[in-house]
């Protein structure tokens, strides 16, 4: 199985991997879990920028759905380019 995602760079050359909610360098179900915990109000650390998987500027269950679609291999884009 192959997972394809978009990696962009910010103005200072830092890699930005949308969907990598826990910033471990991978996009996995651990990111889905952490995102769901955050949305539910748990005190967990996330990258709000990377958690906005559908690029609408908000962190919601729509981001969970987009992230799960990407992990499942759907042809979706993660991050701002999706709006």
Short mmCIF file of the C-alpha atoms (twelve columns), coordinates in Angstrom:
data_MODEL
# 
_entry.id   MODEL 
# 
loop_
_atom_site.group_PDB 
_atom_site.id 
_atom_site.type_symbol 
_atom_site.label_atom_id 
_atom_site.label_alt_id 
_atom_site.label_comp_id 
_atom_site.label_asym_id 
_atom_site.label_seq_id 
_atom_site.Cartn_x 
_atom_site.Cartn_y 
_atom_site.Cartn_z 
_atom_site.pdbx_PDB_model_num 
ATOM 1  C CA . UNK A 1  0.000   0.000  0.000  1 
ATOM 2  C CA . UNK A 2  1.156   3.513  -0.773 1 
ATOM 3  C CA . UNK A 3  0.095   6.673  1.048  1 
ATOM 4  C CA . UNK A 4  0.478   9.856  -0.967 1 
ATOM 5  C CA . UNK A 5  0.331   13.255 0.665  1 
ATOM 6  C CA . UNK A 6  1.456   16.783 -0.011 1 
ATOM 7  C CA . UNK A 7  4.452   18.173 1.795  1 
ATOM 8  C CA . UNK A 8  4.986   21.916 1.619  1 
ATOM 9  C CA . UNK A 9  7.559   24.223 3.108  1 
ATOM 10 C CA . UNK A 10 7.064   27.458 4.985  1 
ATOM 11 C CA . UNK A 11 9.039   30.654 4.362  1 
ATOM 12 C CA . UNK A 12 12.053  29.413 6.329  1 
ATOM 13 C CA . UNK A 13 12.144  25.968 4.720  1 
ATOM 14 C CA . UNK A 14 10.487  23.958 7.488  1 
ATOM 15 C CA . UNK A 15 8.621   20.893 6.264  1 
ATOM 16 C CA . UNK A 16 4.865   21.100 6.757  1 
ATOM 17 C CA . UNK A 17 3.067   17.739 6.643  1 
ATOM 18 C CA . UNK A 18 -0.644  18.432 6.941  1 
ATOM 19 C CA . UNK A 19 -2.364  15.638 8.846  1 
ATOM 20 C CA . UNK A 20 0.652   14.911 11.061 1 
ATOM 21 C CA . UNK A 21 -1.314  16.084 14.093 1 
ATOM 22 C CA . UNK A 22 1.138   14.711 16.671 1 
ATOM 23 C CA . UNK A 23 4.197   15.857 14.668 1 
ATOM 24 C CA . UNK A 24 5.998   12.509 14.693 1 
ATOM 25 C CA . UNK A 25 6.829   12.701 10.986 1 
ATOM 26 C CA . UNK A 26 4.185   10.183 9.927  1 
ATOM 27 C CA . UNK A 27 0.469   10.282 9.149  1 
ATOM 28 C CA . UNK A 28 -1.172  7.371  10.969 1 
ATOM 29 C CA . UNK A 29 -4.192  6.415  13.038 1 
ATOM 30 C CA . UNK A 30 -2.356  7.891  16.029 1 
ATOM 31 C CA . UNK A 31 -2.966  11.296 14.415 1 
ATOM 32 C CA . UNK A 32 -6.665  10.493 14.019 1 
ATOM 33 C CA . UNK A 33 -6.882  9.486  17.678 1 
ATOM 34 C CA . UNK A 34 -5.074  12.612 18.882 1 
ATOM 35 C CA . UNK A 35 -7.282  14.839 16.709 1 
ATOM 36 C CA . UNK A 36 -10.478 13.207 18.000 1 
ATOM 37 C CA . UNK A 37 -9.265  13.620 21.579 1 
ATOM 38 C CA . UNK A 38 -8.575  17.308 20.997 1 
ATOM 39 C CA . UNK A 39 -11.985 17.901 19.430 1 
ATOM 40 C CA . UNK A 40 -13.582 16.125 22.405 1 
ATOM 41 C CA . UNK A 41 -11.902 18.581 24.763 1 
ATOM 42 C CA . UNK A 42 -9.096  16.409 26.096 1 
ATOM 43 C CA . UNK A 43 -5.928  18.220 27.084 1 
ATOM 44 C CA . UNK A 44 -3.645  16.798 24.414 1 
ATOM 45 C CA . UNK A 45 -0.939  18.529 22.449 1 
ATOM 46 C CA . UNK A 46 -1.574  18.947 18.728 1 
ATOM 47 C CA . UNK A 47 -0.351  21.122 15.920 1 
ATOM 48 C CA . UNK A 48 -3.431  23.155 15.057 1 
ATOM 49 C CA . UNK A 49 -1.916  24.131 11.709 1 
ATOM 50 C CA . UNK A 50 -1.286  20.514 10.717 1 
ATOM 51 C CA . UNK A 51 -4.596  19.321 12.180 1 
ATOM 52 C CA . UNK A 52 -6.607  21.420 9.698  1 
ATOM 53 C CA . UNK A 53 -6.659  18.524 7.233  1 
ATOM 54 C CA . UNK A 54 -9.344  20.002 4.982  1 
ATOM 55 C CA . UNK A 55 -7.878  23.505 4.971  1 
ATOM 56 C CA . UNK A 56 -10.990 25.406 6.072  1 
ATOM 57 C CA . UNK A 57 -9.285  27.178 8.972  1 
ATOM 58 C CA . UNK A 58 -11.179 25.245 11.675 1 
ATOM 59 C CA . UNK A 59 -10.476 22.020 13.579 1 
ATOM 60 C CA . UNK A 60 -13.614 19.846 13.348 1 
ATOM 61 C CA . UNK A 61 -14.785 16.302 12.649 1 
ATOM 62 C CA . UNK A 62 -14.514 17.154 8.945  1 
ATOM 63 C CA . UNK A 63 -10.736 17.120 9.491  1 
ATOM 64 C CA . UNK A 64 -10.985 13.678 11.107 1 
ATOM 65 C CA . UNK A 65 -12.907 12.430 8.074  1 
ATOM 66 C CA . UNK A 66 -10.394 13.893 5.607  1 
ATOM 67 C CA . UNK A 67 -7.488  12.407 7.553  1 
ATOM 68 C CA . UNK A 68 -9.113  8.961  7.683  1 
ATOM 69 C CA . UNK A 69 -9.801  9.131  3.941  1 
ATOM 70 C CA . UNK A 70 -6.146  9.916  3.265  1 
ATOM 71 C CA . UNK A 71 -4.914  7.063  5.461  1 
ATOM 72 C CA . UNK A 72 -7.343  4.705  3.693  1 
ATOM 73 C CA . UNK A 73 -5.784  5.640  0.356  1 
ATOM 74 C CA . UNK A 74 -8.472  7.893  -1.041 1 
ATOM 75 C CA . UNK A 75 -7.332  10.504 -3.553 1 
ATOM 76 C CA . UNK A 76 -7.671  13.487 -1.229 1 
ATOM 77 C CA . UNK A 77 -5.357  16.388 -0.546 1 
ATOM 78 C CA . UNK A 78 -4.505  17.424 2.987  1 
ATOM 79 C CA . UNK A 79 -4.159  21.072 3.960  1 
ATOM 80 C CA . UNK A 80 -5.142  24.462 2.548  1 
ATOM 81 C CA . UNK A 81 -5.152  23.396 -1.105 1 
ATOM 82 C CA . UNK A 82 -8.375  21.439 -0.518 1 
ATOM 83 C CA . UNK A 83 -10.694 24.427 -0.059 1 
# 
